[in-house]
Amino acid sequence: MKRLDLDDLPPKLAALLTGLEAGEELLLVQNGGVAGRLTAMARPAPEAEAEEVTPERASEVFELFRASIEDEF
């Protein structure tokens, strides 16, 4: 699959592409002829956020890491 970074495009073009509704088509024209057609899909659902790391949890992880290193050497 090819990838296009919208940050590399002019703002007007990026806005056009991100503004398409699911199922809406965009016709690509070059020199008066159809060069391609893009069909928009619904955005994927956002991934679940990672759990928040508390200072207690960070300390516990660090202690486990330190203990495993000490056991190794």
N, C-alpha and C positions, 0 to 999 in steps of 0.2 A: 504494500500500500504506500502510496506517495503521501507526503506531508507538506503542508503549507502553513507557515507561521504567520498569523495575522498581524503580528507586530512589525513584520517586514513590508507590509503593504501600505499604500497611502490610506489615511484615515477614512476617506469617503468610501473607498472600496471595502475596507474592513467592516465599516458600518453596514454597508449593503449586504455583505455576506452573513454577518451575525444577526441582521434583522429579518432574515427569511424565516417564515413559519414552517413548521413540519409539513412536508408534502408539497410545499411551494417549489416551483422550478425556476432556475435562472438560465437563460439562454446565453451562450458565449458566442459572440459574432466577431469575425475577423475578415477584413476586406469585403464586407457585404455578405459573406457566407457564414453559415452556421459551423462553428468550430467545435462545439460541444454543448452539453446540457448538464447542469448540476441539479440534483433534487435534494432539498434539505430534509434532514432527519431530526427527530426530537433529541434534545440534549440528554446525555446519559445522566442518571441520578447521581448526585454527589456522593462520594465515598464517606463512610462513617468516620467521624473525627476520632483521632487517637485519644486515649484517655489522658486526662491531665496528670502530669507528674507532680506529686507533692514532695516537699523536702524530705518527709519521712521515707517515702518510696525510693527517692533518689539515694538516700543514705543506705537503705537496705540493699539496693542493687550494687552500690559501690562496695559495701562490705562483702557481699557474695563474690564479686569480682576479685577483690583483694585476697580473700581466703582461697579462691581457686588458683590464683597466681602463686601464693605462698605454698600451697600443696604441690604444685608442679615443680617448684624449685626447692 
